[in-house]
Amino acid sequence: MAERPRSYTTVEAARLLGISPASVQRWVDAGHLKAWKTLGGHRRIDADSADAFVAAQGAGLPLPSRVAEPAQAAAAQPFTVLVVDDDPIARELLETQVRIAQPGAQLLLAENGFQALLTVGRARPDVVITDMVMPHMNGLEMIRELQGQAEPPCIVAVSSQSRESLERLGRLPEAVQLLAKPVDQALLAEALRQAATGRSPRR
């Protein structure tokens, strides 16, 4: 009898990837993760597929932060910003602008939506600054995934296109601030200041 391949339940895979079970199911349907159904109709996620996905998309990602007591959480964890852009030059420029605006912030970087969602699941940043037009998963798809979380981060979208032009991807939620590229330093600094001021102990 052939040995059964290692597998995860949808919930276990969601915990591993730091995303919701619904996102796991969508990624299976899109072909990003391999899966099958048991005779009882339960979906099982191929463990090697999930591990390979983490290795491919999560290189260099931080390990999950140790959970602090609620009263100590804000003090124990720095203000954290994730920058998402597939263009390395644009990503480096945004990184520099964030460091100028928030010198004490912890800065995380991702080059696509998948990597960003894995980072959010593990590090739970306070702010996500994302480009809108990226391969594999565009910014709007990623934003929808983030807003489906119980405690979504503050999201700032950046693009060389107007909000109206971006509607070919779908309607950008009104709660998401859109900044034009090249990003104005003062506008970015104000968006980060407001996010830092309204920060709650989430970790």
C-alpha positions as a Markdown table, in Angstrom:
| # | Residue | x | y | z |
|---|---|---|---|---|
| 1 | Met | 0.0 | 0.0 | 0.0 |
| 2 | Ala | 1.4 | 3.3 | -1.0 |
| 3 | Glu | 2.4 | 5.7 | 1.7 |
| 4 | Arg | 0.1 | 8.7 | 1.9 |
| 5 | Pro | 1.8 | 12.0 | 1.1 |
| 6 | Arg | 2.2 | 14.5 | 4.0 |
| 7 | Ser | -0.7 | 17.0 | 4.1 |
| 8 | Tyr | -2.3 | 19.8 | 6.0 |
| 9 | Thr | -5.9 | 20.5 | 6.7 |
| 10 | Thr | -7.1 | 23.9 | 5.3 |
| 11 | Val | -6.9 | 25.4 | 8.8 |
| 12 | Glu | -3.4 | 24.0 | 9.4 |
| 13 | Ala | -2.2 | 25.4 | 6.1 |
| 14 | Ala | -3.8 | 28.8 | 6.9 |
| 15 | Arg | -1.9 | 28.8 | 10.2 |
| 16 | Leu | 1.3 | 27.9 | 8.5 |
| 17 | Leu | 1.0 | 30.6 | 5.8 |
| 18 | Gly | -0.5 | 33.2 | 8.1 |
| 19 | Ile | -3.6 | 33.7 | 6.0 |
| 20 | Ser | -7.3 | 32.9 | 6.3 |
| 21 | Pro | -8.7 | 29.4 | 5.4 |
| 22 | Ala | -10.8 | 31.1 | 2.7 |
| 23 | Ser | -7.5 | 32.5 | 1.2 |
| 24 | Val | -6.0 | 29.0 | 1.2 |
| 25 | Gln | -9.1 | 27.7 | -0.7 |
| 26 | Arg | -8.8 | 30.5 | -3.3 |
| 27 | Trp | -5.0 | 29.8 | -3.7 |
| 28 | Val | -5.8 | 26.1 | -4.3 |
| 29 | Asp | -8.5 | 27.0 | -6.8 |
| 30 | Ala | -6.0 | 29.3 | -8.6 |
| 31 | Gly | -3.5 | 26.5 | -8.7 |
| 32 | His | -0.9 | 28.0 | -6.4 |
| 33 | Leu | -1.3 | 25.1 | -3.9 |
| 34 | Lys | -1.9 | 21.5 | -4.6 |
| 35 | Ala | -4.8 | 19.8 | -2.8 |
| 36 | Trp | -7.2 | 16.8 | -3.0 |
| 37 | Lys | -10.3 | 15.7 | -1.2 |
| 38 | Thr | -10.6 | 12.7 | 1.1 |
| 39 | Leu | -13.4 | 10.1 | 0.7 |
| 40 | Gly | -15.2 | 12.1 | 3.4 |
| 41 | Gly | -15.1 | 15.2 | 1.3 |
| 42 | His | -12.5 | 17.1 | 3.4 |
| 43 | Arg | -9.9 | 19.1 | 1.5 |
| 44 | Arg | -6.3 | 18.3 | 2.2 |
| 45 | Ile | -3.4 | 20.5 | 1.2 |
| 46 | Asp | -0.2 | 18.8 | -0.1 |
| 47 | Ala | 2.4 | 19.6 | 2.6 |
| 48 | Asp | 5.3 | 19.6 | 0.1 |
| 49 | Ser | 3.4 | 22.1 | -2.1 |
| 50 | Ala | 2.7 | 24.4 | 0.9 |
| 51 | Asp | 6.3 | 24.2 | 2.1 |
| 52 | Ala | 7.7 | 24.9 | -1.4 |
| 53 | Phe | 5.4 | 27.9 | -1.7 |
| 54 | Val | 6.6 | 29.3 | 1.6 |
| 55 | Ala | 10.3 | 28.7 | 0.6 |
| 56 | Ala | 9.7 | 30.4 | -2.8 |
| 57 | Gln | 7.7 | 33.4 | -1.6 |
| 58 | Gly | 8.9 | 33.7 | 1.9 |
| 59 | Ala | 12.6 | 33.9 | 1.6 |
| 60 | Gly | 13.9 | 36.2 | 4.3 |
| 61 | Leu | 10.6 | 36.7 | 6.0 |
| 62 | Pro | 10.6 | 37.4 | 9.7 |
| 63 | Leu | 9.6 | 34.6 | 12.1 |
| 64 | Pro | 6.3 | 35.2 | 14.0 |
| 65 | Ser | 6.8 | 37.7 | 16.8 |
| 66 | Arg | 6.5 | 36.4 | 20.3 |
| 67 | Val | 3.0 | 37.3 | 21.6 |
| 68 | Ala | 3.2 | 40.0 | 24.2 |
| 69 | Glu | 0.7 | 40.9 | 26.9 |
| 70 | Pro | -1.9 | 43.4 | 25.5 |
| 71 | Ala | -0.8 | 46.2 | 27.8 |
| 72 | Gln | 2.8 | 45.7 | 26.7 |
| 73 | Ala | 2.3 | 45.0 | 23.1 |
| 74 | Ala | 2.6 | 48.6 | 21.7 |
| 75 | Ala | 5.7 | 49.3 | 23.7 |
| 76 | Ala | 7.3 | 45.9 | 22.9 |
| 77 | Gln | 6.8 | 46.1 | 19.2 |
| 78 | Pro | 8.0 | 49.0 | 17.0 |
| 79 | Phe | 5.8 | 50.7 | 14.5 |
| 80 | Thr | 6.1 | 48.4 | 11.5 |
| 81 | Val | 5.7 | 49.2 | 7.8 |
| 82 | Leu | 5.6 | 46.8 | 4.9 |
| 83 | Val | 6.5 | 48.1 | 1.4 |
| 84 | Val | 5.3 | 46.0 | -1.5 |
| 85 | Asp | 6.5 | 46.7 | -5.1 |
| 86 | Asp | 7.8 | 44.4 | -7.8 |
| 87 | Asp | 10.1 | 47.2 | -9.1 |
| 88 | Pro | 13.3 | 47.1 | -7.0 |
| 89 | Ile | 14.1 | 50.7 | -7.7 |
| 90 | Ala | 10.6 | 51.9 | -6.8 |
| 91 | Arg | 10.7 | 49.7 | -3.7 |
| 92 | Glu | 14.1 | 51.1 | -2.6 |
| 93 | Leu | 12.8 | 54.7 | -3.1 |
| 94 | Leu | 9.7 | 54.0 | -0.9 |
| 95 | Glu | 12.0 | 52.3 | 1.7 |
| 96 | Thr | 14.1 | 55.5 | 1.8 |
| 97 | Gln | 11.0 | 57.7 | 2.1 |
| 98 | Val | 9.6 | 55.6 | 4.9 |
| 99 | Arg | 12.9 | 55.8 | 6.8 |
| 100 | Ile | 12.9 | 59.6 | 6.5 |
| 101 | Ala | 9.3 | 59.9 | 7.6 |
| 102 | Gln | 9.5 | 57.3 | 10.5 |
| 103 | Pro | 13.2 | 56.8 | 11.4 |
| 104 | Gly | 12.3 | 54.4 | 14.3 |
| 105 | Ala | 10.0 | 52.2 | 12.2 |
| 106 | Gln | 10.7 | 48.6 | 11.5 |
| 107 | Leu | 10.7 | 48.2 | 7.7 |
| 108 | Leu | 9.7 | 45.0 | 5.8 |
| 109 | Leu | 9.9 | 44.5 | 2.1 |
| 110 | Ala | 8.0 | 42.3 | -0.4 |
| 111 | Glu | 8.1 | 42.1 | -4.1 |
| 112 | Asn | 4.7 | 40.6 | -4.8 |
| 113 | Gly | 1.3 | 40.1 | -3.3 |
| 114 | Phe | 1.9 | 36.5 | -2.2 |
| 115 | Gln | 5.0 | 37.4 | -0.4 |
| 116 | Ala | 3.3 | 40.4 | 1.2 |
| 117 | Leu | 0.4 | 38.3 | 2.5 |
| 118 | Leu | 2.8 | 35.8 | 4.1 |
| 119 | Thr | 4.7 | 38.7 | 5.7 |
| 120 | Val | 1.5 | 40.2 | 7.1 |
| 121 | Gly | 0.5 | 36.9 | 8.5 |
| 122 | Arg | 3.8 | 36.5 | 10.3 |
| 123 | Ala | 4.8 | 40.0 | 11.3 |
| 124 | Arg | 1.4 | 41.9 | 11.4 |
| 125 | Pro | 2.7 | 45.3 | 10.3 |
| 126 | Asp | 0.8 | 48.4 | 11.2 |
| 127 | Val | 0.9 | 49.8 | 7.7 |
| 128 | Val | 1.1 | 48.3 | 4.2 |
| 129 | Ile | 2.3 | 50.5 | 1.4 |
| 130 | Thr | 1.6 | 48.8 | -1.9 |
| 131 | Asp | 2.0 | 49.3 | -5.6 |
| 132 | Met | -1.2 | 48.5 | -7.6 |
| 133 | Val | 0.1 | 46.9 | -10.8 |
| 134 | Met | 2.1 | 43.7 | -10.0 |
| 135 | Pro | 2.4 | 40.3 | -11.6 |
| 136 | His | 0.6 | 37.2 | -10.3 |
| 137 | Met | -1.5 | 39.1 | -7.7 |
| 138 | Asn | -2.2 | 42.8 | -8.3 |
| 139 | Gly | -2.5 | 45.3 | -5.5 |
| 140 | Leu | -6.3 | 45.3 | -5.4 |
| 141 | Glu | -6.5 | 41.5 | -5.0 |
| 142 | Met | -4.0 | 41.7 | -2.1 |
| 143 | Ile | -5.9 | 44.6 | -0.5 |
| 144 | Arg | -9.1 | 42.6 | -0.6 |
| 145 | Glu | -7.4 | 39.7 | 1.1 |
| 146 | Leu | -6.0 | 42.1 | 3.8 |
| 147 | Gln | -9.4 | 43.7 | 4.4 |
| 148 | Gly | -10.9 | 40.3 | 5.0 |
| 149 | Gln | -8.7 | 39.8 | 8.1 |
| 150 | Ala | -10.1 | 40.3 | 11.6 |
| 151 | Glu | -7.6 | 43.1 | 12.2 |
| 152 | Pro | -6.4 | 44.5 | 8.9 |
| 153 | Pro | -3.5 | 46.9 | 8.7 |
| 154 | Cys | -3.7 | 50.5 | 7.5 |
| 155 | Ile | -3.3 | 50.4 | 3.7 |
| 156 | Val | -1.7 | 53.0 | 1.5 |
| 157 | Ala | -1.8 | 52.4 | -2.3 |
| 158 | Val | 0.7 | 54.0 | -4.6 |
| 159 | Ser | 0.4 | 54.2 | -8.4 |
| 160 | Ser | 1.3 | 56.3 | -11.4 |
| 161 | Gln | -2.4 | 55.8 | -12.4 |
| 162 | Ser | -5.4 | 57.7 | -11.1 |
| 163 | Arg | -8.1 | 56.0 | -9.0 |
| 164 | Glu | -10.4 | 56.1 | -12.0 |
| 165 | Ser | -7.8 | 54.4 | -14.3 |
| 166 | Leu | -7.2 | 51.7 | -11.7 |
| 167 | Glu | -10.9 | 50.8 | -11.8 |
| 168 | Arg | -10.1 | 48.4 | -14.7 |
| 169 | Leu | -8.7 | 46.2 | -11.9 |
| 170 | Gly | -11.8 | 46.8 | -9.7 |
| 171 | Arg | -13.0 | 49.6 | -7.4 |
| 172 | Leu | -10.4 | 50.6 | -4.8 |
| 173 | Pro | -12.0 | 50.7 | -1.3 |
| 174 | Glu | -12.6 | 54.3 | -0.2 |
| 175 | Ala | -10.8 | 53.6 | 3.1 |
| 176 | Val | -7.6 | 53.0 | 1.2 |
| 177 | Gln | -5.6 | 56.2 | 0.6 |
| 178 | Leu | -4.1 | 56.5 | -2.9 |
| 179 | Leu | -0.9 | 58.4 | -3.4 |
| 180 | Ala | 0.4 | 59.2 | -6.9 |
| 181 | Lys | 3.9 | 58.1 | -8.0 |
| 182 | Pro | 6.4 | 59.6 | -7.6 |
| 183 | Val | 5.2 | 59.7 | -4.0 |
| 184 | Asp | 5.1 | 63.1 | -2.4 |
| 185 | Gln | 7.2 | 62.9 | 0.8 |
| 186 | Ala | 5.0 | 65.2 | 2.8 |
| 187 | Leu | 1.8 | 63.2 | 1.9 |
| 188 | Leu | 3.5 | 59.9 | 2.8 |
| 189 | Ala | 4.8 | 61.3 | 6.1 |
| 190 | Glu | 1.3 | 62.5 | 7.0 |
| 191 | Ala | -0.3 | 59.2 | 6.2 |
| 192 | Leu | 2.3 | 57.4 | 8.3 |
| 193 | Arg | 1.9 | 59.9 | 11.1 |
| 194 | Gln | -1.9 | 59.3 | 11.2 |
| 195 | Ala | -1.4 | 55.6 | 11.2 |
| 196 | Ala | 1.1 | 55.7 | 14.0 |
| 197 | Thr | -1.1 | 58.0 | 16.0 |
| 198 | Gly | -4.1 | 55.8 | 15.7 |
| 199 | Arg | -2.1 | 52.6 | 16.3 |
| 200 | Ser | -3.6 | 50.1 | 18.7 |
| 201 | Pro | -1.9 | 47.2 | 20.5 |
| 202 | Arg | -2.5 | 44.4 | 17.9 |
| 203 | Arg | 0.2 | 41.9 | 18.7 |
